[in-house]
Amino acid sequence: MLNFAIQAARDAGLILAERLGRAKITNKGVIDLVTEADVASEKLIIERIKSYYPRHAILAEESGKSERMGAPVAEWKWIVDPLDGTTNYAHGYPSFCVSIGLEHNGKMALGVIYDPVRDEVFAAERGEGATLNGRRIHVSEIEDLNASLVCTGFPYDVRERTDFARHFFNFIMHAQGVRRDGSAALDLAYVACGRFDGFWEEGLHPWDVAAGVILIEEAGGRVTHYDGRPFDIYTPPIVASNGLIHEAMMRVLAL
């Protein structure tokens, strides 16, 4: 199933790349966008899943939850973000991706994140490690938050989140650098391969984090809630790291 997910992500990414700069844009909310490329990418992925795995459930960003009527709860569930980083995409900023995760009985079994701009495929399967374009990857070995490059995202309702500005300021004061690239899935993939040392964000959805969580765990990192509780993709917020700076990140979030 991992190879299936990789190919589906690649083909969906090709749609995004072909329509970059000319996709029609509409608004789901005041600042929450959707493009025709989102819809076309998701359509391709869902049709593939329904064709190859008709008994599996699907949770996708644009179309919501899809299960067979009258059927028992599915053992397998695909969690799909056809275009993570839509605002970037709409402005031609080259930081976006396709994210596909597969959940088995409530636990992430595999994840694929594909960046069509850089032609990078991040992939992981439970118990099999994580890879970038087929080569094994591992989280960074930075042990000190002061020497770390961390990243975050701005929730669409950031104006209503009173803690966000405080957290952002505190990380600026305690980390070597803070980045905000606008694609949570890619941010998590970058933690998995060591480009970032840590990540935190609130207000995310399952499709934003499903694939990235298993990538980080299989690459040797750690993912929890802000207070250290085991992470659940359905209940944000999230803090993810190489494991070595995790406690330090949680202390900053508690300030």
PyRosetta script that sets phi, psi and omega in degrees:
from pyrosetta import init, pose_from_sequence

init()
pose = pose_from_sequence("MLNFAIQAARDAGLILAERLGRAKITNKGVIDLVTEADVASEKLIIERIKSYYPRHAILAEESGKSERMGAPVAEWKWIVDPLDGTTNYAHGYPSFCVSIGLEHNGKMALGVIYDPVRDEVFAAERGEGATLNGRRIHVSEIEDLNASLVCTGFPYDVRERTDFARHFFNFIMHAQGVRRDGSAALDLAYVACGRFDGFWEEGLHPWDVAAGVILIEEAGGRVTHYDGRPFDIYTPPIVASNGLIHEAMMRVLAL")
pose.set_psi(1, -24.8)
pose.set_omega(1, 178.8)
pose.set_phi(2, -64.2)
pose.set_psi(2, -44.9)
pose.set_omega(2, 179.0)
pose.set_phi(3, -62.8)
pose.set_psi(3, -36.1)
pose.set_omega(3, 176.1)
pose.set_phi(4, -61.0)
pose.set_psi(4, -46.9)
pose.set_omega(4, -179.1)
pose.set_phi(5, -64.1)
pose.set_psi(5, -39.7)
pose.set_omega(5, 178.4)
pose.set_phi(6, -61.6)
pose.set_psi(6, -46.2)
pose.set_omega(6, -178.4)
pose.set_phi(7, -67.4)
pose.set_psi(7, -39.3)
pose.set_omega(7, 177.9)
pose.set_phi(8, -63.6)
pose.set_psi(8, -42.5)
pose.set_omega(8, 179.1)
pose.set_phi(9, -64.6)
pose.set_psi(9, -41.0)
pose.set_omega(9, 178.4)
pose.set_phi(10, -62.1)
pose.set_psi(10, -45.8)
pose.set_omega(10, -177.7)
pose.set_phi(11, -67.7)
pose.set_psi(11, -38.7)
pose.set_omega(11, 176.4)
pose.set_phi(12, -66.4)
pose.set_psi(12, -38.8)
pose.set_omega(12, 177.6)
pose.set_phi(13, -62.8)
pose.set_psi(13, -32.8)
pose.set_omega(13, 177.5)
pose.set_phi(14, -63.7)
pose.set_psi(14, -38.5)
pose.set_omega(14, 175.7)
pose.set_phi(15, -60.3)
pose.set_psi(15, -45.2)
pose.set_omega(15, 179.4)
pose.set_phi(16, -61.4)
pose.set_psi(16, -45.5)
pose.set_omega(16, -178.5)
pose.set_phi(17, -63.2)
pose.set_psi(17, -41.1)
pose.set_omega(17, -177.7)
pose.set_phi(18, -67.2)
pose.set_psi(18, -30.0)
pose.set_omega(18, -175.4)
pose.set_phi(19, -101.2)
pose.set_psi(19, 2.1)
pose.set_omega(19, -179.3)
pose.set_phi(20, -59.7)
pose.set_psi(20, 127.3)
pose.set_omega(20, 178.7)
pose.set_phi(21, 91.1)
pose.set_psi(21, -8.1)
pose.set_omega(21, -179.6)
pose.set_phi(22, -139.7)
pose.set_psi(22, 11.5)
pose.set_omega(22, 179.7)
pose.set_phi(23, -79.1)
pose.set_psi(23, 137.8)
pose.set_omega(23, 178.1)
pose.set_phi(24, -69.0)
pose.set_psi(24, 136.8)
pose.set_omega(24, -174.7)
pose.set_phi(25, -115.7)
pose.set_psi(25, 135.3)
pose.set_omega(25, 172.7)
pose.set_phi(26, -131.2)
pose.set_psi(26, 171.5)
pose.set_omega(26, -177.3)
pose.set_phi(27, -110.9)
pose.set_psi(27, 130.9)
pose.set_omega(27, 171.0)
pose.set_phi(28, -89.0)
pose.set_psi(28, -26.6)
pose.set_omega(28, -179.9)
pose.set_phi(29, -150.5)
pose.set_psi(29, -167.5)
pose.set_omega(29, -177.0)
pose.set_phi(30, -59.7)
pose.set_psi(30, -44.0)
pose.set_omega(30, 179.5)
pose.set_phi(31, -126.9)
pose.set_psi(31, 9.2)
pose.set_omega(31, -178.9)
pose.set_phi(32, -97.9)
pose.set_psi(32, 115.3)
pose.set_omega(32, -173.2)
pose.set_phi(33, -102.4)
pose.set_psi(33, 161.1)
pose.set_omega(33, 168.2)
pose.set_phi(34, -142.5)
pose.set_psi(34, 141.1)
pose.set_omega(34, 177.5)
pose.set_phi(35, -117.0)
pose.set_psi(35, 163.1)
pose.set_omega(35, 178.0)
pose.set_phi(36, -64.3)
pose.set_psi(36, -21.7)
pose.set_omega(36, 177.4)
pose.set_phi(37, -69.5)
pose.set_psi(37, -38.5)
pose.set_omega(37, 174.0)
pose.set_phi(38, -53.0)
pose.set_psi(38, -51.3)
pose.set_omega(38, -174.1)
pose.set_phi(39, -64.2)
pose.set_psi(39, -44.3)
pose.set_omega(39, -179.1)
pose.set_phi(40, -66.8)
pose.set_psi(40, -40.2)
pose.set_omega(40, 178.5)
pose.set_phi(41, -62.9)
pose.set_psi(41, -46.0)
pose.set_omega(41, -179.8)
pose.set_phi(42, -65.4)
pose.set_psi(42, -39.5)
pose.set_omega(42, 179.2)
pose.set_phi(43, -58.7)
pose.set_psi(43, -44.8)
pose.set_omega(43, 179.1)
pose.set_phi(44, -60.3)
pose.set_psi(44, -47.4)
pose.set_omega(44, -176.8)
pose.set_phi(45, -64.7)
pose.set_psi(45, -45.1)
pose.set_omega(45, -178.2)
pose.set_phi(46, -65.0)
pose.set_psi(46, -41.2)
pose.set_omega(46, 178.6)
pose.set_phi(47, -63.1)
pose.set_psi(47, -38.4)
pose.set_omega(47, 177.5)
pose.set_phi(48, -63.2)
pose.set_psi(48, -47.0)
pose.set_omega(48, -178.1)
pose.set_phi(49, -62.1)
pose.set_psi(49, -46.0)
pose.set_omega(49, -179.0)
pose.set_phi(50, -64.3)
pose.set_psi(50, -30.7)
pose.set_omega(50, 179.3)
pose.set_phi(51, -74.6)
pose.set_psi(51, -44.3)
pose.set_omega(51, -175.5)
pose.set_phi(52, -91.2)
pose.set_psi(52, -31.3)
pose.set_omega(52, -176.2)
pose.set_phi(53, -133.6)
pose.set_psi(53, 67.1)
pose.set_omega(53, -173.7)
pose.set_phi(54, -63.6)
pose.set_psi(54, -20.3)
pose.set_omega(54, -179.8)
pose.set_phi(55, -88.3)
pose.set_psi(55, -5.1)
pose.set_omega(55, -178.4)
pose.set_phi(56, -84.9)
pose.set_psi(56, 147.2)
pose.set_omega(56, 173.8)
pose.set_phi(57, -83.9)
pose.set_psi(57, 161.5)
pose.set_omega(57, -179.3)
pose.set_phi(58, -136.1)
pose.set_psi(58, 133.3)
pose.set_omega(58, 170.7)
pose.set_phi(59, -121.9)
pose.set_psi(59, 110.6)
pose.set_omega(59, -175.2)
pose.set_phi(60, -126.1)
pose.set_psi(60, 149.2)
pose.set_omega(60, -172.3)
pose.set_phi(61, -60.6)
pose.set_psi(61, -48.8)
pose.set_omega(61, -172.1)
pose.set_phi(62, -82.2)
pose.set_psi(62, -32.8)
pose.set_omega(62, -175.3)
pose.set_phi(63, -106.0)
pose.set_psi(63, -5.6)
pose.set_omega(63, 177.3)
pose.set_phi(64, 78.9)
pose.set_psi(64, -151.0)
pose.set_omega(64, -174.0)
pose.set_phi(65, -86.3)
pose.set_psi(65, 137.7)
pose.set_omega(65, -179.7)
pose.set_phi(66, -132.4)
pose.set_psi(66, 115.8)
pose.set_omega(66, 175.7)
pose.set_phi(67, -138.8)
pose.set_psi(67, 157.2)
pose.set_omega(67, 178.6)
pose.set_phi(68, -68.8)
pose.set_psi(68, 131.9)
pose.set_omega(68, -179.2)
pose.set_phi(69, -62.3)
pose.set_psi(69, 131.9)
pose.set_omega(69, 177.0)
pose.set_phi(70, 78.8)
pose.set_psi(70, -0.5)
pose.set_omega(70, -177.9)
pose.set_phi(71, -88.7)
pose.set_psi(71, 154.2)
pose.set_omega(71, 175.3)
pose.set_phi(72, -67.3)
pose.set_psi(72, 165.6)
pose.set_omega(72, 178.8)
pose.set_phi(73, -57.2)
pose.set_psi(73, 129.4)
pose.set_omega(73, -174.4)
pose.set_phi(74, -69.5)
pose.set_psi(74, 142.7)
pose.set_omega(74, 176.5)
pose.set_phi(75, -70.5)
pose.set_psi(75, -32.2)
pose.set_omega(75, -178.5)
pose.set_phi(76, -116.5)
pose.set_psi(76, 140.2)
pose.set_omega(76, 177.2)
pose.set_phi(77, -138.3)
pose.set_psi(77, 123.7)
pose.set_omega(77, 174.6)
pose.set_phi(78, -87.1)
pose.set_psi(78, 134.5)
pose.set_omega(78, -178.7)
pose.set_phi(79, -120.4)
pose.set_psi(79, 114.3)
pose.set_omega(79, -163.8)
pose.set_phi(80, -122.6)
pose.set_psi(80, 128.9)
pose.set_omega(80, 166.6)
pose.set_phi(81, -117.9)
pose.set_psi(81, 104.7)
pose.set_omega(81, -174.4)
pose.set_phi(82, -70.5)
pose.set_psi(82, -21.0)
pose.set_omega(82, 177.5)
pose.set_phi(83, -155.8)
pose.set_psi(83, 97.8)
pose.set_omega(83, 175.8)
pose.set_phi(84, -93.2)
pose.set_psi(84, 122.2)
pose.set_omega(84, -173.6)
pose.set_phi(85, 103.7)
pose.set_psi(85, 40.6)
pose.set_omega(85, -174.9)
pose.set_phi(86, -61.7)
pose.set_psi(86, -41.2)
pose.set_omega(86, 179.7)
pose.set_phi(87, -62.3)
pose.set_psi(87, -42.5)
pose.set_omega(87, 175.0)
pose.set_phi(88, -57.5)
pose.set_psi(88, -48.9)
pose.set_omega(88, -177.7)
pose.set_phi(89, -58.8)
pose.set_psi(89, -44.2)
pose.set_omega(89, -178.0)
pose.set_phi(90, -63.2)
pose.set_psi(90, -26.6)
pose.set_omega(90, -179.8)
pose.set_phi(91, -99.5)
pose.set_psi(91, 3.2)
pose.set_omega(91, 179.9)
pose.set_phi(92, 76.5)
pose.set_psi(92, 14.9)
pose.set_omega(92, 178.6)
pose.set_phi(93, -82.7)
pose.set_psi(93, 122.6)
pose.set_omega(93, -168.7)
pose.set_phi(94, -80.3)
pose.set_psi(94, 58.3)
pose.set_omega(94, 175.0)
pose.set_phi(95, -138.9)
pose.set_psi(95, 89.6)
pose.set_omega(95, -180.0)
pose.set_phi(96, -160.0)
pose.set_psi(96, 167.1)
pose.set_omega(96, -175.6)
pose.set_phi(97, -163.4)
pose.set_psi(97, 172.7)
pose.set_omega(97, 169.2)
pose.set_phi(98, -105.6)
pose.set_psi(98, 135.1)
pose.set_omega(98, -179.8)
pose.set_phi(99, -126.9)
pose.set_psi(99, 126.8)
pose.set_omega(99, 179.4)
pose.set_phi(100, -132.1)
pose.set_psi(100, 122.2)
pose.set_omega(100, 175.6)
pose.set_phi(101, -120.5)
pose.set_psi(101, 155.7)
pose.set_omega(101, 176.6)
pose.set_phi(102, -128.5)
pose.set_psi(102, 123.0)
pose.set_omega(102, -179.5)
pose.set_phi(103, -102.9)
pose.set_psi(103, 135.3)
pose.set_omega(103, 178.5)
pose.set_phi(104, -122.1)
pose.set_psi(104, 114.1)
pose.set_omega(104, -178.6)
pose.set_phi(105, 50.8)
pose.set_psi(105, 43.7)
pose.set_omega(105, 175.1)
pose.set_phi(106, 85.7)
pose.set_psi(106, 0.8)
pose.set_omega(106, 178.8)
pose.set_phi(107, -123.6)
pose.set_psi(107, 141.4)
pose.set_omega(107, -179.6)
pose.set_phi(108, -65.7)
pose.set_psi(108, 128.2)
pose.set_omega(108, -178.5)
pose.set_phi(109, -102.6)
pose.set_psi(109, -33.8)
pose.set_omega(109, 178.8)
pose.set_phi(110, -159.2)
pose.set_psi(110, 163.0)
pose.set_omega(110, 178.3)
pose.set_phi(111, -152.9)
pose.set_psi(111, 143.3)
pose.set_omega(111, 177.7)
pose.set_phi(112, -135.6)
pose.set_psi(112, 131.0)
pose.set_omega(112, 174.1)
pose.set_phi(113, -126.0)
pose.set_psi(113, 123.9)
pose.set_omega(113, -177.4)
pose.set_phi(114, -119.4)
pose.set_psi(114, 124.4)
pose.set_omega(114, 176.0)
pose.set_phi(115, -101.8)
pose.set_psi(115, 103.3)
pose.set_omega(115, -176.3)
pose.set_phi(116, -71.9)
pose.set_psi(116, -20.8)
pose.set_omega(116, 179.4)
pose.set_phi(117, -68.4)
pose.set_psi(117, -45.2)
pose.set_omega(117, -178.6)
pose.set_phi(118, -98.9)
pose.set_psi(118, 0.2)
pose.set_omega(118, -176.5)
pose.set_phi(119, 51.8)
pose.set_psi(119, 50.4)
pose.set_omega(119, 180.0)
pose.set_phi(120, -112.9)
pose.set_psi(120, 124.7)
pose.set_omega(120, 177.6)
pose.set_phi(121, -110.0)
pose.set_psi(121, 112.7)
pose.set_omega(121, 173.8)
pose.set_phi(122, -96.3)
pose.set_psi(122, 128.3)
pose.set_omega(122, -175.6)
pose.set_phi(123, -142.4)
pose.set_psi(123, 145.7)
pose.set_omega(123, 177.9)
pose.set_phi(124, -150.9)
pose.set_psi(124, 145.6)
pose.set_omega(124, 174.9)
pose.set_phi(125, -132.4)
pose.set_psi(125, 137.5)
pose.set_omega(125, -175.0)
pose.set_phi(126, -51.6)
pose.set_psi(126, 123.2)
pose.set_omega(126, 178.4)
pose.set_phi(127, 82.3)
pose.set_psi(127, -0.2)
pose.set_omega(127, -175.7)
pose.set_phi(128, -116.0)
pose.set_psi(128, 3.7)
pose.set_omega(128, -179.9)
pose.set_phi(129, 83.6)
pose.set_psi(129, -178.4)
pose.set_omega(129, -178.1)
pose.set_phi(130, -124.5)
pose.set_psi(130, 150.1)
pose.set_omega(130, -177.1)
pose.set_phi(131, -136.3)
pose.set_psi(131, 158.8)
pose.set_omega(131, 169.9)
pose.set_phi(132, -126.0)
pose.set_psi(132, 114.3)
pose.set_omega(132, -175.4)
pose.set_phi(133, 50.1)
pose.set_psi(133, 40.9)
pose.set_omega(133, 174.5)
pose.set_phi(134, 88.2)
pose.set_psi(134, -7.6)
pose.set_omega(134, -179.8)
pose.set_phi(135, -102.6)
pose.set_psi(135, 137.5)
pose.set_omega(135, -177.1)
pose.set_phi(136, -61.2)
pose.set_psi(136, 137.8)
pose.set_omega(136, 178.1)
pose.set_phi(137, -122.2)
pose.set_psi(137, 159.5)
pose.set_omega(137, -179.9)
pose.set_phi(138, -145.7)
pose.set_psi(138, 151.1)
pose.set_omega(138, 177.4)
pose.set_phi(139, -64.7)
pose.set_psi(139, 166.7)
pose.set_omega(139, -178.0)
pose.set_phi(140, -69.8)
pose.set_psi(140, 169.7)
pose.set_omega(140, -179.9)
pose.set_phi(141, -112.2)
pose.set_psi(141, 17.4)
pose.set_omega(141, 177.7)
pose.set_phi(142, -68.5)
pose.set_psi(142, 128.3)
pose.set_omega(142, -176.0)
pose.set_phi(143, -104.0)
pose.set_psi(143, -15.4)
pose.set_omega(143, -173.9)
pose.set_phi(144, -114.5)
pose.set_psi(144, 125.2)
pose.set_omega(144, 178.8)
pose.set_phi(145, -58.6)
pose.set_psi(145, -33.7)
pose.set_omega(145, 179.2)
pose.set_phi(146, -63.2)
pose.set_psi(146, -19.8)
pose.set_omega(146, 179.2)
pose.set_phi(147, -106.8)
pose.set_psi(147, 12.7)
pose.set_omega(147, -172.8)
pose.set_phi(148, -101.1)
pose.set_psi(148, 149.1)
pose.set_omega(148, 170.9)
pose.set_phi(149, -105.2)
pose.set_psi(149, 113.9)
pose.set_omega(149, -177.7)
pose.set_phi(150, -115.9)
pose.set_psi(150, 165.2)
pose.set_omega(150, -177.3)
pose.set_phi(151, -140.5)
pose.set_psi(151, 162.9)
pose.set_omega(151, 178.8)
pose.set_phi(152, -152.7)
pose.set_psi(152, -177.7)
pose.set_omega(152, 175.3)
pose.set_phi(153, -136.9)
pose.set_psi(153, 160.5)
pose.set_omega(153, 178.0)
pose.set_phi(154, -100.9)
pose.set_psi(154, 113.5)
pose.set_omega(154, 178.3)
pose.set_phi(155, -58.9)
pose.set_psi(155, 152.2)
pose.set_omega(155, 178.8)
pose.set_phi(156, -60.2)
pose.set_psi(156, -29.4)
pose.set_omega(156, 178.5)
pose.set_phi(157, -101.2)
pose.set_psi(157, 34.7)
pose.set_omega(157, -174.9)
pose.set_phi(158, -57.6)
pose.set_psi(158, -30.1)
pose.set_omega(158, -178.9)
pose.set_phi(159, -65.7)
pose.set_psi(159, -19.8)
pose.set_omega(159, -178.6)
pose.set_phi(160, -98.9)
pose.set_psi(160, -1.2)
pose.set_omega(160, -175.6)
pose.set_phi(161, -104.4)
pose.set_psi(161, 100.8)
pose.set_omega(161, -173.8)
pose.set_phi(162, -69.3)
pose.set_psi(162, -22.8)
pose.set_omega(162, -177.7)
pose.set_phi(163, -83.7)
pose.set_psi(163, -18.7)
pose.set_omega(163, -170.4)
pose.set_phi(164, -61.2)
pose.set_psi(164, -49.2)
pose.set_omega(164, -177.4)
pose.set_phi(165, -61.4)
pose.set_psi(165, -38.6)
pose.set_omega(165, 178.9)
pose.set_phi(166, -63.8)
pose.set_psi(166, -46.1)
pose.set_omega(166, 179.1)
pose.set_phi(167, -61.0)
pose.set_psi(167, -44.2)
pose.set_omega(167, -178.4)
pose.set_phi(168, -61.7)
pose.set_psi(168, -47.1)
pose.set_omega(168, 178.9)
pose.set_phi(169, -60.6)
pose.set_psi(169, -45.0)
pose.set_omega(169, -177.5)
pose.set_phi(170, -63.8)
pose.set_psi(170, -37.1)
pose.set_omega(170, 177.5)
pose.set_phi(171, -71.1)
pose.set_psi(171, -35.4)
pose.set_omega(171, 175.0)
pose.set_phi(172, -58.6)
pose.set_psi(172, -36.7)
pose.set_omega(172, -177.5)
pose.set_phi(173, -80.4)
pose.set_psi(173, -21.4)
pose.set_omega(173, -173.7)
pose.set_phi(174, -111.8)
pose.set_psi(174, -16.6)
pose.set_omega(174, -179.6)
pose.set_phi(175, -106.1)
pose.set_psi(175, 164.2)
pose.set_omega(175, 177.0)
pose.set_phi(176, -69.0)
pose.set_psi(176, -37.0)
pose.set_omega(176, 179.4)
pose.set_phi(177, -158.7)
pose.set_psi(177, 153.1)
pose.set_omega(177, 177.8)
pose.set_phi(178, -127.9)
pose.set_psi(178, 133.4)
pose.set_omega(178, 178.8)
pose.set_phi(179, -122.0)
pose.set_psi(179, 155.1)
pose.set_omega(179, 173.8)
pose.set_phi(180, -141.0)
pose.set_psi(180, 102.5)
pose.set_omega(180, -174.7)
pose.set_phi(181, -102.3)
pose.set_psi(181, -10.2)
pose.set_omega(181, 171.8)
pose.set_phi(182, 90.0)
pose.set_psi(182, 10.6)
pose.set_omega(182, 175.5)
pose.set_phi(183, -139.8)
pose.set_psi(183, 102.4)
pose.set_omega(183, -176.9)
pose.set_phi(184, -61.0)
pose.set_psi(184, -39.2)
pose.set_omega(184, -179.0)
pose.set_phi(185, -62.1)
pose.set_psi(185, -45.0)
pose.set_omega(185, 177.7)
pose.set_phi(186, -66.6)
pose.set_psi(186, -38.2)
pose.set_omega(186, 177.1)
pose.set_phi(187, -57.1)
pose.set_psi(187, -45.9)
pose.set_omega(187, 179.9)
pose.set_phi(188, -65.6)
pose.set_psi(188, -39.2)
pose.set_omega(188, 176.5)
pose.set_phi(189, -61.9)
pose.set_psi(189, -37.3)
pose.set_omega(189, 179.6)
pose.set_phi(190, -70.2)
pose.set_psi(190, -31.6)
pose.set_omega(190, 172.3)
pose.set_phi(191, -64.9)
pose.set_psi(191, -41.9)
pose.set_omega(191, -178.6)
pose.set_phi(192, -61.2)
pose.set_psi(192, -35.1)
pose.set_omega(192, -177.2)
pose.set_phi(193, -98.8)
pose.set_psi(193, 4.5)
pose.set_omega(193, 173.5)
pose.set_phi(194, 90.4)
pose.set_psi(194, 4.0)
pose.set_omega(194, 177.9)
pose.set_phi(195, -73.0)
pose.set_psi(195, -37.8)
pose.set_omega(195, 170.0)
pose.set_phi(196, -111.6)
pose.set_psi(196, 152.2)
pose.set_omega(196, 179.1)
pose.set_phi(197, -96.7)
pose.set_psi(197, -22.0)
pose.set_omega(197, -179.6)
pose.set_phi(198, -162.1)
pose.set_psi(198, 163.4)
pose.set_omega(198, -177.8)
pose.set_phi(199, -149.5)
pose.set_psi(199, 142.8)
pose.set_omega(199, 172.0)
pose.set_phi(200, -144.4)
pose.set_psi(200, 148.5)
pose.set_omega(200, 174.7)
pose.set_phi(201, -170.5)
pose.set_psi(201, 152.8)
pose.set_omega(201, 175.0)
pose.set_phi(202, -118.7)
pose.set_psi(202, 160.2)
pose.set_omega(202, 175.6)
pose.set_phi(203, 81.5)
pose.set_psi(203, 13.8)
pose.set_omega(203, 179.8)
pose.set_phi(204, -83.6)
pose.set_psi(204, 164.0)
pose.set_omega(204, 179.4)
pose.set_phi(205, -109.6)
pose.set_psi(205, 164.8)
pose.set_omega(205, -178.9)
pose.set_phi(206, -54.3)
pose.set_psi(206, -40.2)
pose.set_omega(206, -177.6)
pose.set_phi(207, -70.4)
pose.set_psi(207, -19.2)
pose.set_omega(207, 177.0)
pose.set_phi(208, -73.1)
pose.set_psi(208, -30.9)
pose.set_omega(208, -167.9)
pose.set_phi(209, -119.9)
pose.set_psi(209, -15.2)
pose.set_omega(209, -171.2)
pose.set_phi(210, -54.2)
pose.set_psi(210, -53.1)
pose.set_omega(210, -178.0)
pose.set_phi(211, -69.9)
pose.set_psi(211, -39.2)
pose.set_omega(211, -177.4)
pose.set_phi(212, -65.2)
pose.set_psi(212, -34.9)
pose.set_omega(212, -179.4)
pose.set_phi(213, -62.0)
pose.set_psi(213, -47.7)
pose.set_omega(213, -178.7)
pose.set_phi(214, -70.5)
pose.set_psi(214, -30.7)
pose.set_omega(214, 175.1)
pose.set_phi(215, -59.8)
pose.set_psi(215, -48.0)
pose.set_omega(215, -178.3)
pose.set_phi(216, -66.1)
pose.set_psi(216, -44.4)
pose.set_omega(216, -180.0)
pose.set_phi(217, -62.3)
pose.set_psi(217, -41.5)
pose.set_omega(217, 179.8)
pose.set_phi(218, -74.6)
pose.set_psi(218, -17.5)
pose.set_omega(218, 176.9)
pose.set_phi(219, -92.0)
pose.set_psi(219, 4.7)
pose.set_omega(219, 175.8)
pose.set_phi(220, 97.0)
pose.set_psi(220, 8.6)
pose.set_omega(220, -178.3)
pose.set_phi(221, -94.5)
pose.set_psi(221, -169.3)
pose.set_omega(221, -176.3)
pose.set_phi(222, -134.5)
pose.set_psi(222, 140.3)
pose.set_omega(222, 178.9)
pose.set_phi(223, -133.7)
pose.set_psi(223, 127.8)
pose.set_omega(223, 178.9)
pose.set_phi(224, -146.1)
pose.set_psi(224, 178.0)
pose.set_omega(224, 164.3)
pose.set_phi(225, -74.4)
pose.set_psi(225, 171.9)
pose.set_omega(225, -179.0)
pose.set_phi(226, -56.9)
pose.set_psi(226, -31.5)
pose.set_omega(226, -176.2)
pose.set_phi(227, -95.0)
pose.set_psi(227, 7.5)
pose.set_omega(227, 177.1)
pose.set_phi(228, 94.7)
pose.set_psi(228, -5.3)
pose.set_omega(228, 177.6)
pose.set_phi(229, -66.4)
pose.set_psi(229, 152.7)
pose.set_omega(229, 177.5)
pose.set_phi(230, -53.8)
pose.set_psi(230, 139.1)
pose.set_omega(230, -175.4)
pose.set_phi(231, -81.5)
pose.set_psi(231, 139.8)
pose.set_omega(231, 175.2)
pose.set_phi(232, -122.5)
pose.set_psi(232, 124.3)
pose.set_omega(232, -175.2)
pose.set_phi(233, -62.0)
pose.set_psi(233, -16.5)
pose.set_omega(233, -178.1)
pose.set_phi(234, -93.4)
pose.set_psi(234, -5.8)
pose.set_omega(234, -178.3)
pose.set_phi(235, -135.6)
pose.set_psi(235, 87.9)
pose.set_omega(235, 175.9)
pose.set_phi(236, -67.3)
pose.set_psi(236, 170.0)
pose.set_omega(236, 13.1)
pose.set_phi(237, -88.3)
pose.set_psi(237, 178.0)
pose.set_omega(237, -176.6)
pose.set_phi(238, -131.9)
pose.set_psi(238, 140.6)
pose.set_omega(238, 166.4)
pose.set_phi(239, -129.4)
pose.set_psi(239, 128.0)
pose.set_omega(239, -177.4)
pose.set_phi(240, -131.3)
pose.set_psi(240, 145.7)
pose.set_omega(240, -176.3)
pose.set_phi(241, -158.8)
pose.set_psi(241, -179.2)
pose.set_omega(241, 173.5)
pose.set_phi(242, -74.4)
pose.set_psi(242, -0.6)
pose.set_omega(242, -179.2)
pose.set_phi(243, 91.9)
pose.set_psi(243, -34.5)
pose.set_omega(243, -175.9)
pose.set_phi(244, -75.3)
pose.set_psi(244, -30.6)
pose.set_omega(244, 179.7)
pose.set_phi(245, -106.1)
pose.set_psi(245, 9.4)
pose.set_omega(245, -172.4)
pose.set_phi(246, -62.5)
pose.set_psi(246, -47.6)
pose.set_omega(246, -179.4)
pose.set_phi(247, -61.8)
pose.set_psi(247, -39.2)
pose.set_omega(247, 178.8)
pose.set_phi(248, -64.5)
pose.set_psi(248, -40.0)
pose.set_omega(248, 178.5)
pose.set_phi(249, -64.2)
pose.set_psi(249, -41.8)
pose.set_omega(249, 179.7)
pose.set_phi(250, -65.8)
pose.set_psi(250, -32.7)
pose.set_omega(250, 177.3)
pose.set_phi(251, -66.8)
pose.set_psi(251, -39.1)
pose.set_omega(251, 177.7)
pose.set_phi(252, -64.8)
pose.set_psi(252, -40.9)
pose.set_omega(252, -179.5)
pose.set_phi(253, -67.1)
pose.set_psi(253, -20.9)
pose.set_omega(253, 179.7)
pose.set_phi(254, -88.6)
pose.set_psi(254, -8.3)
pose.set_omega(254, -178.6)
pose.set_phi(255, -67.1)
pose.dump_pdb("model.pdb")
